[in-house]
Amino acid sequence: MGNIEHNPTLAEVTDTFLSHLPPEERGKIQAEILKFVRWLGSSRQVKDISPVDVASYGEQIILSAAKPIKSFLTYIQKQGFSSTNLAPHLKVKKNSSKTAAVWQSSQVQATLTAQGYAKLEKELANLKNQRSQVIEEMQIAAADKDFRENAPLAAAREQKAHLDGRIKEIEAILNQAKIMREGQDTSRAKFGDTVVLRDLSSGKEFSYTLVDPREANPAKGKLSVASPLGKVILDKEKGQTVEVIAPAGIFCCRIESIMALSPEGKVNP
């Protein structure tokens, strides 16, 4: 495992994993791995990644993207960074290609919280700044006339293509997104509410805010209303027990409280 710490971040493990691959193989899977890591949060410690995180990501990818990610998750366990084998939790539905295509094309239907919209605007500004820097790097690298083995130029082109894709995706969402109205009714869990759940088997409490799939990030408490857990929570009342069917089995949770966001973005019970 080299000099890597025993409780590394996703970014650290990703770098090590990719560096050990042959260049040709690395080029084929790097984009999918980085997309997965960015979604989870590159600064998170690997030991904190949960089956729910992995299962939620699996709902929005196509079948071809699953294989490299499963290889990465298997590597994580074999290296001892996670006591759980997370790879089996990455389940892609049989109609995933069609589902992913619909998800990609339905950006016009995105409904975001005000905070989610602002976050995307900030990410877009950062990406455009990165793109400008990459273009400068390309111009410097292009000054080397030997294009046959110009690794810096190839790397810059690859990064620019990745940035262009994400910029286009965010712009499409922001151009058509609707910002949800925040209400105070907390009798039933609804879009935008923060729900506190108690795992009845462990007694542990955790909370999620129900959001649009495009804003979802379970690692940061943003749960898609289209996810298995999101679906069973939606429209339920405080005190109700819900069952979630996950790859690892059935989880039973009780809804402890439901909180709504105020227009200022604060949580109100």
Secondary structure, 3 states (H helix, E strand, C coil): CCCCCCCCEHHHHHHHHHHCCCHHHHHHHHHHHHHHHHHHCCCCEHHHCCHHHHHHHHCCCCHHHHHHHHHHHHHHHHCCCCCCCCHHHCCCCCCHHHHHHHHHHHHHHCEECHHHHHHHHHHHHHHHHHHHHHHHHHHHHHCCCCHHHCHHHHHHHHHHHHHHHHHHHHHHHHHHCEECCCCCCCCECCCCCEEEEEECCCCCEEEEEEECCCCCEHHHCEEECCCHHHHHHCCCECCCEEEEEECCEEEEEEEEEEEEECCCCCEEC
